[in-house]
């Protein structure tokens, strides 16, 4: 699912670019920016009612545009707020490095 979302965002940003590969760089849930927040379902409980969550994923993407190929090191972040009410979600694709191949 997250790969499909990131593909759609990249294709909307650069429609004439062909995506060759996408690789996870870090296992899911291991990113230092991953966090969840909420309220305990009962006093003293270890379970929470999820209220917000930030899920960053590091990807390495190889793209082709015309005769040029590039490797992009990216972070795709899903920010979820008010999950226990009317959810407000935000999606970001940050490109940290671009290398010609």
FENJO-V387662 format. One record per helix or strand. SS is the DSSP state (H for helix, E for strand). FROM is the first residue (numbers start at 1). LEN is the number of residues. If there is no record, write none. Layout:
ss: <SS | SS>
from: <FROM | FROM>
len: <LEN | LEN>
This chain:
ss: <H | E | E | E | E | E>
from: <2 | 18 | 35 | 48 | 68 | 88>
len: <12 | 7 | 6 | 18 | 14 | 13>
